[in-house]
């Protein structure tokens, strides 16, 4: 069993090797503008998951996924050659959900900003319900409490 530091270093190296190989050696016309965002390796260094994003529409994403699957053998052999490990890890390509999650968060923040603006607009010039000072005051010297009618103890 390899330690986590070695697995992390191997994952970082796999990310770089896959990105460079896609840029220099893979000439598949289906491969769009692909960015390798992350790589993770299992503890036994046998399997690597490579996360990627594709700039473009759904059709370009599907075509790039097919191109990555067809280039998996070349990429695995290049990873094995450049990393120097005894067994080249098998590669699994997973589309990264980070851009979609970021887009969803931005949409939610925009909705929150617009609702805050609506509340600010409605509340302009309004006053609070109740007394100006709603807190109970300590008993005054004449024996009454601050609310003007309560029994004293």
N, C-alpha and C positions, 0 to 999 in steps of 0.2 A: 504494500500500500504506500503510495507516494504522499508526501506531506502537502498541505494546502499551498504553501509558498511555491513549490515546484509546479503544481497544477496551474496556479495563477500565471506564473512566468511562461509556461508552455501555451496557455490560452492567449496571452498577449502576443506571443510570437506567431501563433497560428493566425490571429487576426491580421497581423502585418503581412504574413506570407500570402494568405488568401487574397487580400486587397491588391498586393503588388502583382500577383499572378493573373488576377482578373484584368488588371490594367494593361499588362504587357503581353501575356501569352494567349489569352482566350479571345478569339476573334469571332465569336458567335453573333450573328446579326440580331438575334432575339434579345441579347443582353442589353438592357437599357442602362440608365444612369444609376448604377448600384453603389451603395455605400455600405461597407461592413462596419456595423456599429459596436459589436461585442462578440466575444467568443468565450465559451465556458467548457472546461474539461472535467470529466468525472475523476474521482479520486484515484482510480486505477490507470488513468491516462489512456484508456482504450477508446473512449468516445468523446467527440467534440461537437458542441452545438454552436453554430455560427449564426449570429443574428444580423440581418441586413434590412436596409430600406431601399425602395426604388422610387425615384422621382418620376411621376407620371400618373396616368389613369389606371384603372383596374386591368385593362387589357395588357398594358405594358408590364404591370406587376406579374401577371400570370405568365407572360412570355419570358420574363427574366427568371421566374421561379423554374420554368422548364429548362432554360439554358443553364442555370446553376446545377440542376439535377443531372443534366447530361455531361457537365464538366467536372462532376464530383471525383471521378477517377484521376484525372490530371491533377486536380487540386490536392487530392490526398497524397499522390506520389510526390508532388512538389513539397508538401508539408513534411513528409517523411524525410526527404532529401535534405531540406534546409534546417530541420530541427535536430536531427541526429539521434532521435529516440529509437529504441529497438523495434517497437511496433508503431507504425503510423496510425494515429487514431482515425476511426471512421468518422466521416463528417456528416452532420445533419444541418440543413439550412432551414432557418425559421424566420419568417418575416417579423421584424421588430414592431411591436405595438406602441412604442413610445411616441411617434409622431401623432398617431390617432388619439392617444390619451392626452397629449398636450393640446391638441385641437379641441377636445371635449372640455378640458379645464378652461381654456381661453373662452369658449362659448359660455360656460357657466359663470365665469368672472364678468363677462360682458352683460349677462342678464342681471347679475347682482348689482353692477354699477348702474344700470338703467333703473332698477327698482329703487336703489338708494336715491337717485336723482328725483324719481317720482315722489318719494316720501319727503324729501327735502323741499320740494316744490309745494306739496300740500301743507307741510308744517310751517311754512313761512308766514309770520304774523300771528300765529296761534299762541295761546297760553296754556299752561298746565291746568288740569282740573283740580279743584280743592283750594286749600289755603296757600298762601305764598310760602309759608314755612310749615310743612306738615309734621314736623317733629315735636314731640312732647317736651315741654320746658320744665325745669325744676320748680318746686314750690316757691312762690314769692313770699315776701315777708309778712303780708297780710293774711296768710294762712290758706290761700287758694293755690291750686296747682296752675300750671300754665295754660290749661284748657278752659278755665273759667267756670267751673261748676262741678268738679269732681270732689268726692269726699276725701278728707284728709285723714291720715292714719294716726 
